């Protein structure tokens, strides 16, 4: 007969690898959030340009004025 703890042995966790995995996942999450914020900003700009064009205006492009 097997003892109670003999069949349920789990390998020891390696804390060094766990920390690296957490850092990689945190970095991935930060990149994902930054990409989402960039995408929302781009979509807002496109929406503004489409609204302008939909109203029949001709000069909908933004004009960048150089700093003096």
Secondary structure, DSSP 8 states (H G I E B T S, - for coil): ---TTTTT------HHHHHHHHHHHHHHHHHHHHHHHHHHHHHHHHHHHHHHHHTT-S--S-------
